[in-house]
Amino acid sequence: MGTVPAAVALASPAPRPISPENSAALAPLLLVALAAIPTDAQEAIERFLKSSRRPALLEPGEPLLPVTADNYTLQLRSSRLTLQVWDQTRNLVRRVTGVAGEARGRLELIVESFARKEGRLFLVDLARPSSQDFERRSERLVFRERFRQFLTRQFADWTLAEISADPNLEASLSPSYPRAFLRRGQSGWAAIGAPPDSDPSGLLTFGLIWLDYLRRREKRLAVEGLALYLPRGQERHTSLRLPWLNETAARYELFAYDEHDYTAHIDPRDFGNVDTRVEVCRQPAALGAFARLLELPEVERVARHDGAISLRVRGVEFAQVSEGGVRFGLAQRTGARARHLPEIERLAQALAERRSPAADRDHPLYRQNPEAWLESQVRAQIERVYAPLEPTPVYDQVPAFAAGQRGVLDLLAVERSGRLAVLELKATADLQLPLQALDYWLRVKWHLDRDEFTPNGYFPGVALRPEPPRLFLVSPALEFHPATETILSFFSPAIDVERVGVGVEWRKGLQVMFRLSGAERPCTEPHA
């Protein structure tokens, strides 16, 4: 019988006794195989560093370490390959035992970390666009470990059962916000954190989704509430939202951390004043000779609260009339006089042709600002959204927001009975729509409670009722995000919210496909 090859002997599921003669023959082969592992890894590392323009080292949970010719060593001694990389504050030393994978701009190494545990180390080339994901991943993992420290201090008597910064697309959980699950006995808490460079306004949405996910997964536990961690100075947005969540549905705790990882509990009641204002609604400017533009069939006249008249075609403004004069154009505005009327008419007609439901759908003007197009349809047929609504006046972006771009269109209307109505319009699926709508709703209620609309000239001749505004979320029926019902299920009962789903051909005209109250889910059974 011949000598058994080393690879076969190592892979055999049922090892057989090896005779002294075969053992002597096998030993050199094993030594060669084991020695080849660090040698191959050394060659792979040297090859990668030579071909990379901006090499960096990533160890999960640690910041990226740039690698230069002057801040690393790679040594092979007695079949032990050691990689050392350092900067002004860190010195990382790891024994490399193998290569787990190699691709363009990335080398995954198997390393021996503390207590001889196997770990992973990544070399990435930051000059390659594909490596940007690794840079973001490194930042997420670094904050995940900070987040872990926050939780162990705030929930010292609880067990940190799970912490993750990985995406979960099926559950609509973002990797931008690390999340955790804490448990003690038969009780549990959900927790989520916003890294310093993230968008803090998105934290509560994903936190509520995470809370609901845990409750459905951990059926034997009572997941009591949600803990939210935000950078110091960015907690205001979330603080204004929390009082309008249902206190019987869950408990909520808010914490703010600083650059020194000091964490403080935040009371949302400390943020009573909202960052908004109601400006005086001025009388509309006179159109004069430009009134003839309204004779064009597709031109819409929208009076702004500042007195300007916006002339639009399916939501896109092509001219504006104000006390300061008339300006027209799309990308650039030009001052206009009566002699420019034929040119403005041609612009409006061209815009109507390109922004027609029958136009080329790939044309930039057709695709531009779908929310504005949806707004024009809602304005023209607002009673289809809700029959008691008055068709005029309908105001947009009142009250004015101190925040930046919101991605949705806000309309403020009134019912014939005098009750205000907030309409939030979104033409495409948006996970943030419910809480963005809440942002606008709570500001409208704030000013209504202080009786600031009527004295400033809004809804003249209408006696506004003091009850909270009604809230409408208007979107194509198939474009409501699947998590919308989950988020709305946490809203306070004081918010009368209704979802209005319109048909897919809404550009041709509004056809209401469904009306759903609160967190009510669409009926999946066929209609009789």
C-alpha positions in Angstrom: 0.0 0.0 0.0 1.3 3.5 -0.9 1.6 6.5 1.3 -1.7 8.4 1.9 -1.5 12.0 0.5 -1.7 14.7 3.2 -4.9 16.4 1.7 -6.8 13.1 1.7 -5.7 12.2 5.2 -6.9 15.6 6.5 -10.3 15.4 4.8 -11.1 11.9 5.8 -14.2 11.8 8.1 -13.0 8.6 9.9 -9.3 8.7 10.6 -7.5 5.4 10.7 -4.4 4.6 12.8 -1.2 5.5 11.0 1.7 3.2 11.1 5.0 4.5 12.3 6.4 4.1 8.8 3.5 6.1 7.2 3.7 8.7 10.0 7.3 9.3 9.3 6.5 9.8 5.6 3.5 12.1 6.3 5.2 14.5 8.7 7.3 16.4 6.0 4.2 16.8 3.8 2.2 18.3 6.7 5.1 20.7 7.5 5.2 21.8 3.9 1.5 22.3 3.7 1.4 24.3 6.9 4.3 26.5 5.9 2.7 27.2 2.6 -0.3 28.9 4.2 1.6 32.0 5.7 3.8 32.1 2.6 0.8 32.4 0.3 -0.8 35.0 2.6 2.4 37.0 2.6 2.5 37.0 -1.2 -1.2 38.0 -1.4 -0.6 40.9 1.0 2.4 42.1 -0.8 0.7 41.8 -4.1 -2.3 43.7 -2.9 -0.4 46.6 -1.3 1.7 46.9 -4.5 -1.3 47.2 -6.7 -3.3 49.6 -4.4 -3.3 53.3 -4.7 -4.9 54.0 -1.2 -4.6 50.9 0.8 -6.2 50.7 4.2 -6.8 48.1 6.9 -10.2 47.4 8.3 -10.8 45.3 11.4 -14.5 45.0 12.3 -15.4 47.4 15.1 -12.3 49.6 14.6 -11.7 52.7 12.5 -9.9 52.3 9.2 -6.2 52.4 9.3 -4.5 53.9 6.2 -1.5 51.8 5.1 1.6 53.5 3.7 5.2 52.4 3.1 6.2 53.9 6.5 3.5 52.5 8.9 3.4 48.8 8.5 5.6 45.7 8.7 5.0 42.2 7.4 7.3 39.5 9.0 7.5 35.7 8.5 9.3 33.9 11.3 9.1 30.2 12.0 6.0 29.8 9.9 4.3 32.7 11.8 3.2 35.6 9.6 2.7 38.8 11.5 1.2 42.0 10.2 1.6 45.2 12.1 0.0 48.6 11.2 0.1 51.7 13.3 -0.7 55.4 13.3 -0.4 58.2 16.0 -3.0 56.6 18.3 -3.1 52.9 17.5 -0.9 49.9 17.0 -2.5 46.8 15.5 -0.6 43.5 15.5 -2.2 40.3 14.2 -0.9 36.9 13.2 -2.2 36.0 9.7 -3.1 32.4 9.2 -4.6 32.4 5.8 -6.5 34.2 3.0 -10.3 33.9 3.0 -11.0 35.7 -0.2 -9.4 38.0 -2.8 -11.1 40.4 -5.3 -10.5 43.7 -7.0 -9.8 46.3 -4.3 -10.3 43.9 -1.4 -8.3 41.1 0.4 -9.9 39.2 3.3 -7.5 37.7 5.7 -7.9 35.1 8.4 -6.1 36.2 11.6 -5.6 35.0 15.1 -6.8 37.6 17.6 -6.9 37.6 21.4 -7.1 34.2 23.2 -6.3 32.5 19.9 -9.7 33.2 18.5 -10.1 33.3 14.7 -11.1 36.6 13.2 -11.2 38.5 10.0 -9.1 41.4 8.7 -9.7 43.3 5.5 -7.3 45.2 3.2 -9.1 47.5 0.9 -8.1 50.0 -1.8 -10.0 53.2 -1.0 -9.2 54.5 -4.5 -11.7 52.1 -5.9 -15.4 53.1 -5.8 -16.3 49.5 -4.6 -14.3 50.1 -1.5 -16.5 53.0 -0.3 -18.9 50.4 1.1 -16.1 49.1 3.3 -15.4 52.6 4.5 -19.0 53.1 5.5 -19.1 49.6 7.0 -16.1 50.5 9.1 -17.8 53.7 10.4 -20.9 51.7 11.2 -19.0 49.1 13.1 -17.1 51.7 15.1 -20.3 53.3 16.2 -21.9 50.0 16.9 -19.3 49.4 19.6 -19.9 52.9 21.0 -23.6 52.1 21.0 -22.9 48.9 22.9 -21.1 51.0 25.6 -24.1 53.3 25.8 -26.5 50.4 26.4 -24.3 48.7 29.0 -24.4 51.9 31.0 -28.0 52.8 30.6 -29.3 49.3 30.9 -26.8 47.9 33.4 -29.2 45.3 34.8 -30.3 44.0 31.3 -28.7 41.4 29.0 -27.7 42.7 25.6 -29.1 39.8 23.6 -28.4 41.2 20.2 -26.7 44.1 18.5 -26.4 44.6 14.8 -25.5 47.1 12.1 -26.3 44.8 9.2 -29.2 45.6 6.7 -32.4 43.6 6.8 -34.2 44.4 3.6 -37.1 42.1 4.2 -37.9 43.9 7.5 -37.0 47.4 6.0 -34.2 47.9 8.6 -31.4 50.2 7.5 -27.7 49.5 8.2 -27.3 53.3 8.9 -28.7 52.9 12.4 -27.3 50.1 14.6 -30.1 48.4 16.6 -30.1 46.2 19.7 -32.4 44.0 21.7 -32.2 43.9 25.5 -33.9 41.5 27.8 -34.4 40.9 31.5 -36.6 38.0 32.6 -39.7 38.0 30.5 -39.3 41.7 29.5 -37.5 43.2 26.6 -36.5 46.6 25.1 -35.7 47.7 21.6 -32.9 50.2 21.1 -31.6 52.1 18.1 -28.8 54.7 17.6 -28.0 57.4 15.1 -24.3 57.8 14.3 -22.9 61.3 14.2 -22.9 61.6 10.4 -26.4 60.0 9.9 -29.7 61.7 9.3 -31.3 61.9 12.8 -34.8 62.5 11.3 -34.9 58.9 10.1 -34.1 57.3 13.4 -37.6 57.1 14.9 -39.1 55.5 11.7 -36.6 52.6 11.8 -36.8 52.4 15.6 -40.6 51.8 15.4 -40.1 49.2 12.7 -37.4 47.5 14.8 -39.7 47.5 17.9 -42.6 46.0 15.9 -40.2 43.4 14.4 -39.0 42.3 17.8 -42.5 42.0 19.1 -43.5 39.7 16.3 -40.3 37.7 16.7 -40.2 37.4 20.5 -43.7 36.3 21.1 -42.9 34.9 24.6 -41.5 38.2 25.8 -43.1 41.6 26.5 -41.0 44.0 24.5 -42.0 47.1 26.5 -40.5 50.0 24.5 -37.9 51.7 22.4 -34.7 53.5 23.5 -33.4 56.1 21.0 -29.8 57.5 21.0 -29.0 60.7 19.1 -26.0 63.0 18.9 -26.2 65.9 21.3 -27.8 68.9 19.6 -29.8 66.8 17.1 -32.5 65.5 19.5 -35.0 68.3 18.9 -36.7 66.7 15.8 -37.4 63.4 17.6 -38.4 65.1 20.8 -41.2 67.0 19.0 -42.5 63.7 17.6 -42.5 61.5 20.6 -45.4 63.2 22.5 -47.7 62.4 19.5 -47.0 58.6 19.7 -49.5 56.4 21.5 -48.3 56.0 25.1 -50.4 52.8 25.5 -48.7 51.2 22.5 -45.1 51.4 23.9 -42.8 53.3 26.2 -40.1 55.6 24.7 -36.8 56.8 26.1 -34.6 59.4 24.4 -30.9 59.8 25.1 -28.3 62.2 23.6 -24.6 61.5 23.5 -21.6 63.8 22.9 -18.1 63.3 21.4 -16.9 62.1 24.8 -19.6 59.4 24.9 -21.3 61.1 27.8 -25.0 60.1 27.6 -27.9 62.1 29.0 -31.6 61.3 29.3 -33.7 63.8 27.4 -37.3 64.8 28.4 -39.3 65.6 25.2 -41.4 68.1 27.3 -38.3 70.4 27.3 -38.9 71.1 23.6 -42.3 72.7 23.7 -41.8 75.4 21.0 -41.7 74.2 17.4 -39.4 75.6 14.7 -42.0 77.1 12.5 -43.8 80.4 11.8 -47.0 81.7 10.2 -46.4 84.6 7.8 -49.0 87.2 6.9 -51.1 86.1 3.9 -51.0 89.0 1.5 -53.5 90.0 -1.2 -52.7 88.4 -4.6 -50.8 90.6 -7.0 -52.7 91.9 -10.1 -52.0 89.9 -13.3 -52.8 92.8 -15.6 -52.0 92.0 -19.2 -50.7 88.6 -18.2 -54.2 87.5 -17.2 -54.6 86.3 -20.8 -52.2 83.4 -20.0 -55.0 81.9 -17.9 -56.9 81.4 -21.2 -54.5 78.6 -22.1 -56.2 75.3 -21.1 -53.3 73.8 -19.1 -52.2 76.9 -17.1 -52.9 76.8 -13.4 -53.1 79.9 -11.2 -51.8 79.4 -7.6 -51.9 82.3 -5.2 -49.0 82.2 -2.7 -49.3 83.5 0.8 -46.7 86.2 0.1 -49.0 87.7 -2.5 -47.2 86.3 -5.6 -49.1 84.5 -8.3 -47.5 81.3 -9.5 -48.4 80.3 -13.1 -47.9 76.6 -13.6 -48.4 73.7 -16.0 -49.1 70.5 -14.2 -47.1 71.6 -11.2 -44.1 73.2 -13.0 -43.9 77.0 -12.6 -43.1 78.8 -15.8 -43.9 82.4 -14.6 -44.4 84.3 -11.4 -46.2 87.6 -10.9 -45.5 89.7 -7.9 -45.4 93.3 -6.8 -41.8 93.4 -8.0 -42.9 92.5 -11.6 -43.1 89.4 -13.7 -40.4 86.8 -14.2 -40.6 83.8 -16.5 -38.5 80.8 -17.5 -37.7 77.3 -16.4 -34.0 76.8 -15.6 -33.4 80.6 -15.6 -35.8 83.4 -14.9 -36.0 86.5 -17.0 -37.9 89.8 -16.3 -41.0 90.1 -18.5 -43.1 92.9 -20.0 -46.2 92.8 -22.0 -44.2 92.3 -25.2 -42.9 89.0 -23.9 -46.4 87.5 -23.7 -46.2 85.6 -27.0 -42.8 84.1 -25.9 -44.3 83.1 -22.5 -47.3 81.5 -24.2 -45.1 79.4 -26.4 -43.1 78.3 -23.3 -46.4 77.3 -21.6 -47.6 75.4 -24.6 -44.3 73.6 -25.0 -44.4 72.7 -21.3 -47.9 71.4 -21.7 -46.9 69.2 -24.6 -43.9 67.7 -22.8 -45.8 67.3 -19.5 -48.8 65.6 -21.0 -50.0 62.2 -19.8 -49.5 61.1 -23.4 -46.0 62.6 -23.8 -42.6 60.7 -23.9 -42.2 59.4 -20.4 -38.5 59.5 -20.6 -38.4 63.2 -21.3 -36.9 65.2 -18.4 -39.9 67.6 -18.2 -42.3 64.6 -17.9 -40.2 63.1 -15.1 -39.5 66.4 -13.3 -41.0 66.7 -9.8 -43.8 64.2 -9.8 -45.1 65.5 -6.4 -45.8 68.8 -8.0 -47.8 67.1 -10.8 -49.7 65.2 -8.2 -50.4 68.4 -6.3 -51.9 70.0 -9.4 -54.3 67.1 -9.8 -55.2 67.2 -6.1 -55.9 71.0 -6.3 -58.1 70.5 -9.3 -60.0 67.6 -7.8 -59.6 68.0 -4.1 -63.2 66.9 -3.4 -62.3 63.5 -4.7 -59.7 63.2 -1.9 -62.4 64.2 0.7 -65.8 65.5 -0.3 -66.2 68.1 2.5 -63.0 70.0 1.6 -63.4 73.5 0.1 -61.7 73.7 -3.3 -60.3 77.2 -2.5 -58.3 78.4 -0.9 -55.6 75.7 -0.6 -52.3 76.8 0.7 -48.9 75.1 0.2 -46.0 75.1 2.7 -48.0 77.0 5.4 -46.7 77.2 8.1 -43.2 77.7 6.8 -40.6 75.1 7.8 -37.3 76.0 9.4 -36.0 72.6 8.4 -34.5 71.8 4.9 -35.9 69.8 2.0 -38.6 67.4 3.1 -39.2 65.4 -0.1 -43.0 65.7 0.2 -45.5 68.4 -0.7 -47.7 69.9 2.1 -51.1 71.4 1.4 -53.3 73.1 4.0 -57.0 73.1 3.2 -60.3 73.5 5.2 -63.5 71.6 5.4 -66.8 73.4 4.9 -67.4 72.9 8.6 -64.2 74.9 9.4 -62.0 72.0 10.4 -58.4 72.3 9.0 -57.0 69.5 6.9 -53.4 68.7 6.2 -52.6 66.9 3.0 -49.2 65.2 2.5 -48.5 64.2 -1.1 -45.9 61.7 -2.3 -45.8 60.2 -5.8 -43.3 57.4 -5.0 -42.8 55.0 -2.1 -41.3 56.7 0.9 -40.7 55.0 4.2 -40.5 58.3 6.0 -43.9 59.6 4.8 -46.0 59.0 8.0 -43.5 60.8 10.3 -42.9 63.6 7.8 -46.6 64.1 7.7 -46.7 64.2 11.5 -44.0 66.9 11.5 -46.3 69.2 9.4 -49.5 68.2 11.2 -48.1 69.0 14.7 -46.9 72.4 13.4 -50.3 73.2 12.0 -51.9 72.2 15.2 -49.4 74.4 17.2 -50.5 77.5 15.3 -54.2 76.6 15.3 -54.1 76.2 19.1 -52.7 79.8 19.2 -55.2 81.1 16.8 -52.6 82.4 14.4 -54.2 81.6 11.0 -57.3 83.8 11.0 -55.5 87.0 12.2 -52.8 86.5 9.5 -55.4 86.4 6.7 -55.8 82.7 6.0 -59.1 81.2 5.1 -61.0 84.5 5.1 -64.6 84.3 6.1 -64.2 80.8 7.6 -64.6 80.3 11.3 -61.9 77.7 12.0 -62.8 75.0 14.5 -60.4 74.4 17.4 -60.2 70.6 17.0 -57.0 69.0 15.7 -56.6 69.0 11.9 -57.5 66.0 9.9 -54.4 64.4 8.2 -54.5 62.9 4.7 -51.7 60.9 3.1 -52.2 60.9 -0.6 -50.1 58.7 -2.9 -50.6 56.2 -5.8 -52.2 53.1 -4.3 -49.2 50.9 -5.2 -46.7 53.4 -3.8 -47.5 53.3 -0.1 -44.5 51.7 1.6 -45.3 48.3 3.1 -44.2 49.6 6.6 -46.7 52.5 6.5 -49.3 50.6 8.6 -46.6 49.6 11.1 -45.5 53.2 11.7 -49.1 54.5 11.8 -50.0 51.9 14.5 -47.9 53.8 16.9 -49.6 57.2 16.3 -51.6 58.8 19.0 -55.4 58.3 18.7 -55.6 62.2 18.8 -54.4 62.2 15.1 -57.2 61.5 12.7 -55.2 60.2 9.8 -56.5 58.7 6.5 -54.6 57.2 3.6 -55.9 57.9 0.1 -54.6 55.6 -2.6 -55.1 56.9 -6.1 -54.9 55.0 -9.4 -51.7 54.4 -11.3 -52.9 56.7 -14.1 -53.2 59.6 -11.7 -51.6 61.9 -14.3 -54.7 61.5 -16.4 -57.1 62.2 -13.5 -57.6 61.2 -9.9 -59.3 58.0 -9.3 -59.5 57.0 -5.6 -58.7 53.2 -5.2 -59.0 53.0 -1.5 -59.4 55.0 1.8 -57.9 53.6 4.9 -58.2 54.9 8.4 -55.1 54.9 10.7 -53.2 51.7 10.5 -55.9 49.8 8.7 -54.6 47.4 6.1 -55.9 47.2 2.5 -58.4 44.4 1.9 -56.7 41.6 0.0 -59.9 39.7 -0.9 -61.7 40.4 -4.2 -64.7 42.8 -4.1 -68.1 41.2 -4.6 
